[in-house]
């Protein structure tokens, strides 16, 4: 999916009047801007929703959308519940905090803790 451009500055340098200017040969998309899994601080917290039901919110991810969706699908399959992944968060149906923490640690996230109630 292409990045959404909010202003002209998002395009980067387009034109320079400096006669000695040499454009960089590196592509900005090649640089890894995501933190390794073992260095991410993931927080898992249960939340009450309407009707006395619970959901588990997992936040703190710094991953590309495709990778986040892949983790969410594996997690939902392992636990056997529904959920979704968007805005760098995964939401799982039910109070599944302990199962989620166990799964994420086995997946490679070292700093994965319970947060909130």
C-alpha positions in Angstrom: 0.0 0.0 0.0 1.4 3.4 -0.9 2.0 6.1 1.7 -0.5 8.9 1.8 1.0 12.3 1.1 -0.2 15.1 3.3 2.0 17.9 2.0 4.7 18.6 -0.6 7.4 18.1 2.0 6.4 14.4 2.2 7.8 14.0 -1.4 11.3 14.9 -0.2 13.6 17.0 -2.3 12.2 17.4 -5.7 14.4 20.1 -7.2 17.5 22.0 -6.1 19.1 25.1 -7.5 22.5 24.2 -5.9 24.8 23.4 -8.9 27.0 21.2 -6.6 24.0 19.1 -5.3 24.3 15.4 -5.7 21.1 13.4 -4.9 21.6 10.6 -2.5 21.5 7.1 -4.0 19.7 5.5 -1.1 16.0 4.8 -1.4 14.1 6.0 1.8 11.9 2.8 1.6 15.0 0.6 2.0 15.9 1.9 5.5 14.4 -0.2 8.2 12.2 2.1 10.3 10.7 -0.7 12.4 12.1 -1.8 15.7 13.2 -5.5 16.1 10.6 -7.7 17.8 12.8 -8.3 20.9 13.1 -4.5 21.5 9.4 -3.6 21.3 7.5 -2.8 24.5 4.1 -4.6 24.1 1.3 -3.9 26.6 -1.7 -6.3 26.9 -4.7 -5.1 28.8 -8.3 -6.4 29.3 -11.1 -3.9 28.7 -14.8 -4.1 29.5 -17.2 -3.5 26.7 -20.9 -3.1 26.4 -23.0 -6.0 27.8 -20.5 -7.1 30.5 -18.2 -8.7 27.9 -14.4 -8.2 27.7 -11.9 -7.7 25.0 -8.1 -7.8 25.1 -6.2 -4.8 23.6 -2.6 -5.3 22.6 -0.6 -2.1 21.8 3.0 -0.9 21.4 3.7 -2.5 18.0 6.0 -0.9 15.5 5.5 -3.2 12.5 4.5 -2.9 8.9 0.7 -3.5 8.4 1.3 -6.8 6.7 3.4 -8.2 9.6 0.8 -7.0 12.2 -2.0 -8.7 10.3 0.1 -11.9 10.1 0.7 -11.9 13.9 -3.0 -11.1 14.6 -4.1 -14.0 12.4 -1.7 -16.5 14.1 -2.8 -15.2 17.5 -6.5 -15.6 16.7 -6.0 -19.1 15.3 -4.0 -20.2 18.3 -6.5 -18.9 20.9 -9.6 -19.7 18.8 -11.3 -16.3 19.0 -12.1 -13.4 16.7 -10.4 -10.0 16.6 -8.9 -7.4 14.4 -5.6 -5.5 13.7 -5.4 -1.8 12.8 -3.6 1.3 13.9 -0.7 -0.7 15.3 -3.0 -2.5 17.8 -4.5 -5.9 17.9 -7.9 -6.4 19.6 -8.9 -9.9 20.6 -12.4 -11.0 21.8 -12.6 -12.0 25.5 -10.3 -11.7 28.4 -7.3 -13.6 27.0 -4.4 -11.7 28.6 -2.3 -14.6 29.8 -2.7 -16.6 26.6 -1.8 -13.5 24.5 1.3 -12.8 26.6 2.4 -16.4 26.3 1.9 -16.4 22.5 3.7 -13.1 22.0 6.8 -14.2 24.1 7.0 -17.4 22.0 6.7 -15.3 18.8 9.8 -13.2 19.8 8.6 -10.2 21.8 10.6 -10.2 25.0 9.1 -7.1 26.7 5.5 -8.1 26.8 3.6 -7.2 30.0 0.1 -7.0 31.4 -1.2 -3.4 31.7 -4.3 -2.0 33.4 -6.9 -4.1 35.2 
